[in-house]
Amino acid sequence: MKTKKLPEVKVGQRWRDCDVRYCGRRIRTVMDIDGDYAIMGVPGNPKLPRTRVAIRRMYPHSTGWRLVK
């Protein structure tokens, strides 16, 4: 089994959800890092909930995330 290189995830980075159901509409900013998880949210919009995403899923594939900025 090939081991994937985990991305360097930093607070302030913007990531796009690669899930085809979202069609590139869902972009989140890393608000905090909690161990093996990135806490994602939309700055300035408290109505949208924060999301906890496993860093191991943050690479471009059908259910992963792609770094925007």
PyMOL commands that set and color helices and strands:
alter all, ss='L'
color gray80, all
select helices_A, chain A and resi 55-57
alter helices_A, ss='H'
color red, helices_A
select strands_A, chain A and resi 14-17+27-34+37-41+51-54+65-67
alter strands_A, ss='S'
color yellow, strands_A
deselect
rebuild
show_as cartoon
